[in-house]
Amino acid sequence: MSAYAGGLSCPVCGLETGENDWHHGCPRCRADGRSVNLLPRYEIEPGGIDRDATAPGLFKHRSLLPLSADVTPVSLGEGGTPIIPLDGVAEELGVGRFLLKDETRNPTWSYKDRLAAVAVTKAKHDGADTVVVASTGNHGAAVAAYAAAAGLRCVALTVASVPLTMKVLMQVYGAAVAAVDDLEGRWALMRAGVRERGWVPVSGLADPPAGSNPWGVDGYKTIAYELFDELGAVPDVVVVPTAYGDGLIGIFRGFSDLVAMGLTDRVPQMVAVDPFGAYAAGLAEGRPAWMERRPSVAFSIATPIATEQGLFAIEQSGGTAVGVGDDTEIMAGQQRLARQGIYLEASSAISLPAVRRLVEAGRVGPETVVVAVGTATGLKDVGATADLLAEVPVIEPSLEALDEAIATR
Protein backbone atom coordinates (compact mmCIF):
# COMPACT_ATOMS: atom_id res chain seq x y z
CA MET A 1 0.00 0.00 0.00
CA SER A 2 1.34 3.43 -0.95
CA ALA A 3 1.48 6.00 1.85
CA TYR A 4 2.97 9.25 3.11
CA ALA A 5 6.43 8.45 4.44
CA GLY A 6 6.64 11.52 6.65
CA GLY A 7 9.01 14.40 6.11
CA LEU A 8 9.92 16.44 3.09
CA SER A 9 12.47 16.38 0.30
CA CYS A 10 13.86 18.77 -2.28
CA PRO A 11 12.96 17.95 -5.90
CA VAL A 12 16.15 19.59 -7.18
CA CYS A 13 18.98 18.42 -4.88
CA GLY A 14 17.23 15.51 -3.14
CA LEU A 15 17.81 16.72 0.43
CA GLU A 16 15.52 14.96 2.90
CA THR A 17 14.31 16.67 6.04
CA GLY A 18 11.59 16.55 8.68
CA GLU A 19 8.32 18.45 8.71
CA ASN A 20 9.70 21.48 10.53
CA ASP A 21 11.33 24.63 9.15
CA TRP A 22 9.98 24.33 5.62
CA HIS A 23 8.82 27.91 5.20
CA HIS A 24 11.80 29.13 3.16
CA GLY A 25 12.33 25.97 1.13
CA CYS A 26 15.38 23.75 0.83
CA PRO A 27 18.22 25.06 3.05
CA ARG A 28 20.93 23.43 0.92
CA CYS A 29 19.65 25.04 -2.29
CA ARG A 30 19.15 28.34 -0.47
CA ALA A 31 22.82 28.30 0.52
CA ASP A 32 23.59 27.94 -3.20
CA GLY A 33 21.41 30.93 -4.04
CA ARG A 34 18.39 28.94 -5.24
CA SER A 35 14.86 29.09 -3.82
CA VAL A 36 13.36 25.59 -4.01
CA ASN A 37 10.21 24.31 -2.34
CA LEU A 38 10.34 21.24 -0.12
CA LEU A 39 7.69 18.63 -0.91
CA PRO A 40 6.29 15.54 0.90
CA ARG A 41 7.92 12.11 0.64
CA TYR A 42 6.01 8.88 -0.04
CA GLU A 43 6.51 5.16 -0.17
CA ILE A 44 4.89 4.24 -3.49
CA GLU A 45 4.20 0.56 -4.17
CA PRO A 46 3.21 -1.07 -7.48
CA GLY A 47 -0.49 -1.67 -7.99
CA GLY A 48 -3.65 0.38 -8.19
CA ILE A 49 -4.67 3.45 -6.23
CA ASP A 50 -6.03 2.47 -2.82
CA ARG A 51 -9.16 4.63 -2.64
CA ASP A 52 -11.35 5.26 0.39
CA ALA A 53 -14.87 5.49 -1.00
CA THR A 54 -16.21 6.69 2.35
CA ALA A 55 -13.91 9.73 2.52
CA PRO A 56 -15.23 13.16 1.47
CA GLY A 57 -14.03 15.11 -1.57
CA LEU A 58 -10.49 14.53 -2.76
CA PHE A 59 -9.66 12.64 0.45
CA LYS A 60 -10.81 9.45 -1.24
CA HIS A 61 -7.20 9.52 -2.48
CA ARG A 62 -5.81 10.00 1.02
CA SER A 63 -3.32 7.11 0.72
CA LEU A 64 -1.48 9.33 -1.78
CA LEU A 65 -1.86 12.54 0.20
CA PRO A 66 0.64 13.73 2.83
CA LEU A 67 -1.54 12.91 5.83
CA SER A 68 -1.33 10.22 8.48
CA ALA A 69 -4.19 7.78 8.99
CA ASP A 70 -5.47 9.53 12.13
CA VAL A 71 -6.08 12.89 10.44
CA THR A 72 -9.70 14.06 10.15
CA PRO A 73 -10.25 15.67 6.72
CA VAL A 74 -11.53 19.21 6.32
CA SER A 75 -13.60 18.94 3.16
CA LEU A 76 -16.22 20.98 1.34
CA GLY A 77 -16.72 18.37 -1.39
CA GLU A 78 -13.84 19.49 -3.60
CA GLY A 79 -12.50 17.47 -6.52
CA GLY A 80 -14.28 15.15 -8.92
CA THR A 81 -14.58 17.97 -11.47
CA PRO A 82 -15.71 17.17 -15.03
CA ILE A 83 -13.56 16.77 -18.11
CA ILE A 84 -15.28 18.54 -20.98
CA PRO A 85 -14.39 17.70 -24.60
CA LEU A 86 -14.36 20.79 -26.81
CA ASP A 87 -14.34 19.21 -30.25
CA GLY A 88 -14.99 22.43 -32.16
CA VAL A 89 -12.06 24.12 -30.45
CA ALA A 90 -9.86 21.11 -31.16
CA GLU A 91 -10.72 21.31 -34.87
CA GLU A 92 -10.01 25.03 -34.98
CA LEU A 93 -6.67 24.58 -33.26
CA GLY A 94 -5.64 21.55 -35.28
CA VAL A 95 -5.14 19.12 -32.39
CA GLY A 96 -6.47 15.61 -31.94
CA ARG A 97 -8.51 16.39 -28.83
CA PHE A 98 -8.91 19.46 -26.65
CA LEU A 99 -10.26 18.68 -23.20
CA LEU A 100 -11.00 21.07 -20.37
CA LYS A 101 -10.59 19.95 -16.77
CA ASP A 102 -13.24 22.27 -15.36
CA GLU A 103 -12.01 23.27 -11.91
CA THR A 104 -14.62 26.02 -11.67
CA ARG A 105 -16.92 23.36 -10.19
CA ASN A 106 -15.01 23.34 -6.89
CA PRO A 107 -16.63 24.89 -3.77
CA THR A 108 -15.01 28.35 -4.16
CA TRP A 109 -14.92 28.02 -7.96
CA SER A 110 -11.19 27.46 -8.43
CA TYR A 111 -8.66 24.66 -8.23
CA LYS A 112 -7.11 26.34 -5.17
CA ASP A 113 -9.67 24.40 -3.12
CA ARG A 114 -7.58 21.27 -3.61
CA LEU A 115 -4.56 22.95 -2.04
CA ALA A 116 -6.58 24.54 0.74
CA ALA A 117 -8.34 21.32 1.70
CA VAL A 118 -5.10 19.45 2.35
CA ALA A 119 -3.12 22.35 3.82
CA VAL A 120 -5.85 23.40 6.25
CA THR A 121 -6.46 19.78 7.24
CA LYS A 122 -2.78 19.45 8.11
CA ALA A 123 -2.73 22.78 9.98
CA LYS A 124 -5.78 21.87 12.08
CA HIS A 125 -4.38 18.43 12.92
CA ASP A 126 -1.11 20.03 14.03
CA GLY A 127 -2.95 22.32 16.44
CA ALA A 128 -2.76 25.64 14.56
CA ASP A 129 -5.16 28.42 15.50
CA THR A 130 -4.40 30.81 12.62
CA VAL A 131 -3.53 30.33 8.95
CA VAL A 132 -2.20 33.15 6.80
CA VAL A 133 -2.24 33.57 3.03
CA ALA A 134 -1.00 36.16 0.54
CA SER A 135 -3.25 36.18 -2.49
CA THR A 136 -4.77 38.15 -5.33
CA GLY A 137 -8.02 36.30 -4.73
CA ASN A 138 -8.53 32.64 -5.62
CA HIS A 139 -5.99 31.27 -3.15
CA GLY A 140 -7.23 33.57 -0.41
CA ALA A 141 -10.89 32.71 -0.96
CA ALA A 142 -10.15 28.99 -0.84
CA VAL A 143 -8.06 29.20 2.33
CA ALA A 144 -10.65 31.44 4.00
CA ALA A 145 -13.45 28.98 3.21
CA TYR A 146 -11.58 25.92 4.46
CA ALA A 147 -10.33 27.74 7.55
CA ALA A 148 -13.96 28.59 8.31
CA ALA A 149 -14.94 24.94 7.89
CA ALA A 150 -12.08 23.94 10.20
CA GLY A 151 -12.86 26.55 12.83
CA LEU A 152 -9.51 28.28 12.33
CA ARG A 153 -8.75 31.99 12.09
CA CYS A 154 -7.61 33.16 8.65
CA VAL A 155 -5.55 36.24 7.84
CA ALA A 156 -5.55 37.12 4.13
CA LEU A 157 -3.12 39.67 2.70
CA THR A 158 -3.90 41.05 -0.75
CA VAL A 159 -3.28 44.11 -2.91
CA ALA A 160 -5.68 47.00 -3.38
CA SER A 161 -5.94 46.53 -7.15
CA VAL A 162 -7.68 43.13 -7.08
CA PRO A 163 -11.37 43.09 -8.15
CA LEU A 164 -13.99 43.72 -5.49
CA THR A 165 -15.37 40.21 -5.98
CA MET A 166 -12.08 38.72 -4.84
CA LYS A 167 -12.02 40.83 -1.68
CA VAL A 168 -15.64 39.99 -0.92
CA LEU A 169 -15.00 36.27 -1.30
CA MET A 170 -12.16 36.37 1.19
CA GLN A 171 -14.12 38.48 3.65
CA VAL A 172 -17.44 36.67 3.47
CA TYR A 173 -15.84 33.44 4.68
CA GLY A 174 -14.67 35.29 7.77
CA ALA A 175 -11.05 36.05 6.94
CA ALA A 176 -9.36 39.14 8.33
CA VAL A 177 -8.42 40.81 5.04
CA ALA A 178 -5.92 43.63 4.56
CA ALA A 179 -4.29 45.07 1.45
CA VAL A 180 -0.73 46.30 1.05
CA ASP A 181 0.81 48.40 -1.70
CA ASP A 182 3.10 45.81 -3.26
CA LEU A 183 3.40 42.06 -3.68
CA GLU A 184 6.71 41.73 -1.85
CA GLY A 185 5.27 43.64 1.11
CA ARG A 186 2.71 40.87 1.62
CA TRP A 187 5.47 38.29 1.98
CA ALA A 188 7.36 40.40 4.50
CA LEU A 189 4.21 40.79 6.58
CA MET A 190 3.51 37.05 6.34
CA ARG A 191 7.01 36.24 7.51
CA ALA A 192 6.54 38.49 10.53
CA GLY A 193 3.26 36.78 11.43
CA VAL A 194 4.78 33.32 11.06
CA ARG A 195 7.93 34.22 12.98
CA GLU A 196 6.40 36.25 15.79
CA ARG A 197 2.90 34.80 16.17
CA GLY A 198 3.19 31.23 14.98
CA TRP A 199 0.75 31.56 12.11
CA VAL A 200 0.78 28.71 9.58
CA PRO A 201 1.41 29.95 6.02
CA VAL A 202 -0.75 28.38 3.33
CA SER A 203 0.84 30.33 0.47
CA GLY A 204 4.49 31.05 -0.24
CA LEU A 205 6.49 33.57 1.77
CA ALA A 206 10.02 33.02 0.50
CA ASP A 207 11.70 35.72 -1.57
CA PRO A 208 12.48 34.87 -4.36
CA PRO A 209 9.34 32.70 -4.38
CA ALA A 210 9.65 28.94 -3.93
CA GLY A 211 6.02 27.80 -3.78
CA SER A 212 3.20 27.28 -1.31
CA ASN A 213 2.57 25.09 1.71
CA PRO A 214 4.09 21.68 0.78
CA TRP A 215 1.14 19.62 1.98
CA GLY A 216 -1.27 21.81 0.08
CA VAL A 217 0.73 21.49 -3.14
CA ASP A 218 0.09 17.76 -3.15
CA GLY A 219 -3.66 18.36 -3.16
CA TYR A 220 -3.17 19.07 -6.86
CA LYS A 221 -1.95 15.51 -7.41
CA THR A 222 -5.58 14.43 -7.41
CA ILE A 223 -6.14 16.21 -10.74
CA ALA A 224 -3.79 13.70 -12.34
CA TYR A 225 -5.57 10.76 -10.72
CA GLU A 226 -8.95 12.00 -11.93
CA LEU A 227 -7.71 12.57 -15.48
CA PHE A 228 -6.25 9.07 -15.62
CA ASP A 229 -9.39 7.50 -14.17
CA GLU A 230 -11.75 9.15 -16.62
CA LEU A 231 -9.60 9.03 -19.75
CA GLY A 232 -8.24 5.56 -19.07
CA ALA A 233 -4.82 6.82 -20.14
CA VAL A 234 -2.39 9.69 -19.73
CA PRO A 235 -2.98 12.67 -22.06
CA ASP A 236 -0.12 13.88 -24.23
CA VAL A 237 -0.02 17.46 -22.97
CA VAL A 238 -1.40 19.19 -19.87
CA VAL A 239 -1.51 23.00 -20.02
CA VAL A 240 -1.54 24.76 -16.65
CA PRO A 241 -1.89 28.53 -16.12
CA THR A 242 1.05 29.11 -13.80
CA ALA A 243 2.22 31.63 -11.23
CA TYR A 244 4.43 30.01 -8.61
CA GLY A 245 4.12 26.50 -10.02
CA ASP A 246 2.14 24.80 -7.25
CA GLY A 247 -0.46 23.35 -9.59
CA LEU A 248 2.14 22.49 -12.21
CA ILE A 249 4.40 20.51 -9.87
CA GLY A 250 1.44 18.99 -8.02
CA ILE A 251 -0.18 17.60 -11.17
CA PHE A 252 3.22 16.37 -12.39
CA ARG A 253 3.76 14.57 -9.07
CA GLY A 254 0.38 12.90 -9.41
CA PHE A 255 1.26 11.51 -12.82
CA SER A 256 4.65 10.45 -11.46
CA ASP A 257 2.82 8.45 -8.78
CA LEU A 258 0.92 6.62 -11.52
CA VAL A 259 4.22 5.71 -13.19
CA ALA A 260 5.67 4.51 -9.87
CA MET A 261 2.60 2.32 -9.32
CA GLY A 262 3.03 0.78 -12.76
CA LEU A 263 -0.28 2.10 -14.07
CA THR A 264 1.37 3.97 -16.97
CA ASP A 265 4.84 4.25 -18.42
CA ARG A 266 4.92 8.01 -18.95
CA VAL A 267 3.90 11.40 -17.69
CA PRO A 268 2.36 14.01 -20.01
CA GLN A 269 4.32 16.99 -21.19
CA MET A 270 3.61 19.73 -18.67
CA VAL A 271 3.17 23.18 -20.21
CA ALA A 272 3.25 26.36 -18.13
CA VAL A 273 1.58 29.48 -19.48
CA ASP A 274 1.88 32.95 -17.96
CA PRO A 275 1.50 36.54 -19.23
CA PHE A 276 5.11 37.72 -18.80
CA GLY A 277 6.93 34.72 -20.25
CA ALA A 278 8.66 34.06 -16.92
CA TYR A 279 8.74 30.30 -17.41
CA ALA A 280 9.95 30.48 -21.00
CA ALA A 281 12.75 32.78 -19.82
CA GLY A 282 13.55 30.46 -16.93
CA LEU A 283 13.89 27.50 -19.27
CA ALA A 284 16.10 29.49 -21.63
CA GLU A 285 18.42 30.65 -18.82
CA GLY A 286 18.42 27.43 -16.83
CA ARG A 287 16.99 29.05 -13.69
CA PRO A 288 14.38 31.66 -12.68
CA ALA A 289 14.85 35.10 -14.18
CA TRP A 290 13.08 38.33 -13.22
CA MET A 291 10.78 39.78 -15.87
CA GLU A 292 9.38 43.27 -16.16
CA ARG A 293 6.09 43.52 -14.28
CA ARG A 294 3.20 45.35 -15.92
CA PRO A 295 -0.60 45.37 -15.63
CA SER A 296 -2.25 42.24 -17.00
CA VAL A 297 -5.82 41.05 -17.28
CA ALA A 298 -4.42 37.68 -16.20
CA PHE A 299 -3.49 39.14 -12.81
CA SER A 300 -3.96 35.86 -10.93
CA ILE A 301 -0.86 34.43 -12.63
CA ALA A 302 1.04 37.64 -13.34
CA THR A 303 4.29 36.59 -11.71
CA PRO A 304 7.52 38.27 -12.82
CA ILE A 305 9.59 35.19 -11.95
CA ALA A 306 9.28 31.44 -12.40
CA THR A 307 9.93 29.01 -9.56
CA GLU A 308 12.41 26.16 -9.43
CA GLN A 309 9.62 23.69 -8.70
CA GLY A 310 7.71 24.78 -11.79
CA LEU A 311 10.78 24.56 -14.02
CA PHE A 312 11.54 21.13 -12.56
CA ALA A 313 8.11 19.83 -13.55
CA ILE A 314 8.48 21.16 -17.09
CA GLU A 315 11.98 19.78 -17.59
CA GLN A 316 11.31 16.37 -16.06
CA SER A 317 8.21 15.90 -18.22
CA GLY A 318 9.80 17.08 -21.46
CA GLY A 319 7.35 19.96 -21.52
CA THR A 320 7.68 23.63 -22.34
CA ALA A 321 6.42 27.09 -21.43
CA VAL A 322 4.47 29.75 -23.32
CA GLY A 323 4.16 33.44 -22.60
CA VAL A 324 0.95 35.18 -23.71
CA GLY A 325 1.17 38.85 -22.84
CA ASP A 326 -1.50 40.39 -25.09
CA ASP A 327 -4.66 41.16 -23.08
CA THR A 328 -6.72 41.28 -26.27
CA GLU A 329 -5.60 37.79 -27.23
CA ILE A 330 -6.33 36.46 -23.75
CA MET A 331 -9.82 37.93 -23.65
CA ALA A 332 -10.54 36.60 -27.14
CA GLY A 333 -9.74 33.18 -25.72
CA GLN A 334 -12.18 33.80 -22.89
CA GLN A 335 -14.95 34.77 -25.31
CA ARG A 336 -14.27 31.75 -27.56
CA LEU A 337 -14.59 29.37 -24.63
CA ALA A 338 -17.72 31.19 -23.45
CA ARG A 339 -19.30 30.39 -26.81
CA GLN A 340 -18.83 26.75 -25.82
CA GLY A 341 -20.61 27.35 -22.52
CA ILE A 342 -17.41 27.69 -20.45
CA TYR A 343 -16.76 30.96 -18.62
CA LEU A 344 -13.21 31.08 -17.29
CA GLU A 345 -11.34 33.97 -15.73
CA ALA A 346 -8.70 35.53 -17.97
CA SER A 347 -5.89 33.84 -16.06
CA SER A 348 -7.39 30.50 -17.03
CA ALA A 349 -8.61 31.30 -20.54
CA ILE A 350 -4.98 32.16 -21.38
CA SER A 351 -4.52 28.45 -22.10
CA LEU A 352 -6.40 28.71 -25.42
CA PRO A 353 -3.98 31.14 -27.14
CA ALA A 354 -1.12 29.19 -25.53
CA VAL A 355 -2.20 25.99 -27.29
CA ARG A 356 -2.51 27.91 -30.54
CA ARG A 357 1.12 28.95 -30.17
CA LEU A 358 2.14 25.37 -29.43
CA VAL A 359 0.51 24.33 -32.71
CA GLU A 360 2.30 27.09 -34.60
CA ALA A 361 5.59 25.97 -33.08
CA GLY A 362 4.97 22.35 -34.04
CA ARG A 363 4.90 21.18 -30.41
CA VAL A 364 1.41 19.67 -30.79
CA GLY A 365 -0.49 18.46 -33.82
CA PRO A 366 -3.44 16.52 -35.27
CA GLU A 367 -2.86 13.44 -33.09
CA THR A 368 -2.17 15.23 -29.80
CA VAL A 369 -4.51 14.91 -26.81
CA VAL A 370 -4.38 18.22 -24.95
CA VAL A 371 -5.87 18.86 -21.53
CA ALA A 372 -6.20 22.46 -20.37
CA VAL A 373 -6.78 22.99 -16.67
CA GLY A 374 -9.60 25.52 -16.26
CA THR A 375 -8.36 26.92 -12.98
CA ALA A 376 -11.08 29.44 -12.03
CA THR A 377 -14.39 30.94 -13.09
CA GLY A 378 -14.79 34.22 -14.95
CA LEU A 379 -17.26 35.28 -12.26
CA LYS A 380 -14.25 36.26 -10.14
CA ASP A 381 -13.66 39.27 -12.44
CA VAL A 382 -16.78 40.09 -14.44
CA GLY A 383 -15.62 43.68 -14.89
CA ALA A 384 -12.88 42.66 -17.33
CA THR A 385 -15.43 40.78 -19.41
CA ALA A 386 -18.07 43.51 -19.22
CA ASP A 387 -15.64 46.00 -20.73
CA LEU A 388 -15.73 44.00 -23.97
CA LEU A 389 -19.49 43.57 -24.22
CA ALA A 390 -22.14 45.87 -25.61
CA GLU A 391 -24.40 47.69 -23.20
CA VAL A 392 -27.71 45.90 -22.69
CA PRO A 393 -30.41 48.01 -24.44
CA VAL A 394 -33.56 49.13 -22.66
CA ILE A 395 -36.50 48.74 -25.06
CA GLU A 396 -40.25 49.02 -25.27
CA PRO A 397 -41.98 45.67 -24.61
CA SER A 398 -42.74 44.87 -28.26
CA LEU A 399 -41.37 42.39 -30.77
CA GLU A 400 -40.63 45.23 -33.17
CA ALA A 401 -38.44 46.98 -30.62
CA LEU A 402 -36.80 43.69 -29.76
CA ASP A 403 -36.10 42.96 -33.44
CA GLU A 404 -34.51 46.38 -33.84
CA ALA A 405 -32.35 45.88 -30.77
CA ILE A 406 -31.23 42.44 -31.97
CA ALA A 407 -30.44 43.78 -35.42
CA THR A 408 -28.39 46.60 -33.93
CA ARG A 409 -26.49 44.13 -31.75
JOURCOR-V479069 format. One record per helix or strand. SS is the DSSP state (helix for helix, strand for strand). FROM is the first residue (numbers start at 1). TO is the last residue. Records with the same first field share a line. If there is no record, write none. Layout:
SS: FROM-TO + FROM-TO
This chain:
strand: 3-10 + 16-17 + 38-43 + 83-85 + 97-102 + 110-110 + 130-134 + 153-159 + 176-180 + 200-201 + 237-241 + 269-274 + 320-323 + 344-344 + 369-374 + 376-377
helix: 27-31 + 57-64 + 87-93 + 103-105 + 112-125 + 138-150 + 164-172 + 183-197 + 214-231 + 246-260 + 278-285 + 299-301 + 308-317 + 327-338 + 346-360 + 378-386 + 399-408
